[in-house]
Amino acid sequence: MSRHRRDDYSTPKAPARRPDTVARSENEEQLADAVADPQARAIVDPAAIDPELTDPEAVADAVAPQRDIHTAAGDVLLEVSGLTVDFGGLAALDDVTFDIRRGEILGLIGPNGAGKTTCFNAITGVYRPTRGRVLFDGSPLGKIKRHKITRLGIARTFQNVRLWGEMTALENVCVGTDARHKTSVFGGIVRTPRHYREERDAVDRGMALLEFVGIGPHAAEKAANLPYGDQRRLEIARALATEPKLLCLDEPAAGFNPIEKTALMELIQKIRDDGYTVLLIEHDMRLVMGVTDRIVVLEFGRKIAEGSPERVRNDPAVIAAYLGVPDDELA
Ligand SMILES: Nc1ncnc2c1ncn2[C@@H]1O[C@H](COP(=O)(O)OP(=O)(O)OP(=O)(O)O)[C@@H](O)[C@H]1O
C-alpha cells in the first residue's frame, strides 16, 4: 500500500485555482472583520474565504505549496548517531543512534525519564549534544541555531500547549508562516508589495491549515478560548505552517479521552499521507502501536530496541522496561 495519497511525485501539481480578485477582497474583508471581533465565535466559513477550501485536495496543496515532495519516500531524512547529552554527571542520552526515513511515522517511546524529550531537544537545537551528530537532509545540525533549524525544515509541538492565548487561532498559525517569509525587516517596515503579498498568502495558508487539522470554523476565536483538544490541533497547524520536512510531536495525546485519541491518530496519518515525515513521542501505547511504522525505544538514556510495532511489542527488553506499567497502556 502506498504511504502517500499522491503517486505522482515527479510531477508538481498545478497550483490551486484562485477565486477572482473582487470575490477575494470581499472575502478578505469578511475575514478581517471576523478576526478583529474579540467576541467572535465560530463565525468564519472557510468556504467563504476561499471556495476551494471545501476540497480536501486543494486544502492539502495550499497547506504547504513550497514543500519539497519530489524526493522518493524511504530515503533517510534525519540521521542521529552516537547522540549523547550530559547534564552534570547524568547522561540523559547515551550514545543513541537511529534514523528517520522520509514519509514514515517514527515513534520514540520509553518509560518516564528515558530521554525522549532530551532527544527531541537535541534534534531541534534546544540542547547542544555533548557528543554525537545529527544530520538533517544532509546538513549537520550541531551548531545551528533554533530558528535556522526551523528554516531547514524541522518543526515541533510541546508537551504543554504553548500558544499565544490572546491571539486568534488564525493569527497563531500565520505567525508560523513567518518562518518562511522572505521580506526583509526593511521591507516589513516600509510595507513593500512583497510584504503585502506574503501577508495575504499567510492568511490563505493559515485558513487552509486550520481546515486541514479540523478547526477551520474556529479561525476567529482566541486561542485561549478553544477547547483543549482544539488547542492541540492548533499547535500542530502552527508547526505545519513552517512547512516542515519533519514534524516532531511531543506527547500530542496528553490529556485526551479515547475518542480524541482516535481522532488524533487519524490526523497524524493524514499528515503523513500528505507527504510529511513525523517523529512522535507518546506514552499511549495503543496510539503509538496503531499509528507508527517503526519505533525506537529508550530506557535510562540508551536505545534498547528498534523495529516495527509488532517486533517492539514482543521484545523482552521492552517488556522488562515497561514492567509495572498497566497492561492497557501496552495493549
Ligand atoms: N535540563 C535538564 N537538566 C538536568 N537534568 C535534566 C534536564 N532535562 C532532563 N533531565 C533529566 O534527564 C533525564 C531524561 O529526561 P527526559 O525529560 O528527556 O525524559 P523523558 O523520556 O522525556 O521523560 P518523560 O516521559 O517523563 O517526559 C531525566 O532523568 C531528567 O530528570
The ligand as an SDF file (V2000), in Angstrom:
LIG
                    3D

 31 33  0  0  0  0  0  0  0  0999 V2000
   17.5510   20.4640   31.7430 N   0  0  0  0  0  0  0  0  0  0  0  0
   17.8330   19.3800   32.4870 C   0  0  0  0  0  0  0  0  0  0  0  0
   18.7380   19.4430   33.4860 N   0  0  0  0  0  0  0  0  0  0  0  0
   19.0380   18.3600   34.2160 C   0  0  0  0  0  0  0  0  0  0  0  0
   18.5030   17.1410   34.0200 N   0  0  0  0  0  0  0  0  0  0  0  0
   17.5980   17.0250   33.0450 C   0  0  0  0  0  0  0  0  0  0  0  0
   17.2130   18.1260   32.2100 C   0  0  0  0  0  0  0  0  0  0  0  0
   16.3010   17.7070   31.3090 N   0  0  0  0  0  0  0  0  0  0  0  0
   16.1110   16.3930   31.5570 C   0  0  0  0  0  0  0  0  0  0  0  0
   16.8820   15.9950   32.6000 N   0  0  0  0  0  0  0  0  0  0  0  0
   16.9760   14.6330   33.1210 C   0  0  0  0  0  0  0  0  0  0  0  0
   17.3080   13.8070   32.0170 O   0  0  0  0  0  0  0  0  0  0  0  0
   16.6110   12.5660   32.1110 C   0  0  0  0  0  0  0  0  0  0  0  0
   15.7850   12.3640   30.8500 C   0  0  0  0  0  0  0  0  0  0  0  0
   14.7250   13.3070   30.8720 O   0  0  0  0  0  0  0  0  0  0  0  0
   13.7080   13.4700   29.6570 P   0  0  0  0  0  0  0  0  0  0  0  0
   12.7820   14.5800   30.0250 O   0  0  0  0  0  0  0  0  0  0  0  0
   14.4390   13.5700   28.3960 O   0  0  0  0  0  0  0  0  0  0  0  0
   12.9460   12.0740   29.7190 O   0  0  0  0  0  0  0  0  0  0  0  0
   11.5690   11.6530   29.0100 P   0  0  0  0  0  0  0  0  0  0  0  0
   11.7830   10.2850   28.4710 O   0  0  0  0  0  0  0  0  0  0  0  0
   11.1510   12.6950   28.0620 O   0  0  0  0  0  0  0  0  0  0  0  0
   10.5950   11.5930   30.2660 O   0  0  0  0  0  0  0  0  0  0  0  0
    9.0230   11.8690   30.3520 P   0  0  0  0  0  0  0  0  0  0  0  0
    8.3530   10.7410   29.6500 O   0  0  0  0  0  0  0  0  0  0  0  0
    8.7470   11.8350   31.8160 O   0  0  0  0  0  0  0  0  0  0  0  0
    8.7430   13.2030   29.7390 O   0  0  0  0  0  0  0  0  0  0  0  0
   15.7700   12.6170   33.3680 C   0  0  0  0  0  0  0  0  0  0  0  0
   16.4940   11.9730   34.4040 O   0  0  0  0  0  0  0  0  0  0  0  0
   15.6410   14.0950   33.6300 C   0  0  0  0  0  0  0  0  0  0  0  0
   15.4920   14.3440   35.0120 O   0  0  0  0  0  0  0  0  0  0  0  0
  1  2  1  0
  2  3  1  0
  2  7  2  0
  3  4  2  0
  4  5  1  0
  5  6  2  0
  6  7  1  0
  6 10  1  0
  7  8  1  0
  8  9  2  0
  9 10  1  0
 10 11  1  0
 11 12  1  0
 11 30  1  0
 12 13  1  0
 13 14  1  0
 13 28  1  0
 14 15  1  0
 15 16  1  0
 16 17  2  0
 16 18  1  0
 16 19  1  0
 19 20  1  0
 20 21  2  0
 20 22  1  0
 20 23  1  0
 23 24  1  0
 24 25  2  0
 24 26  1  0
 24 27  1  0
 28 29  1  0
 28 30  1  0
 30 31  1  0
M  END
$$$$
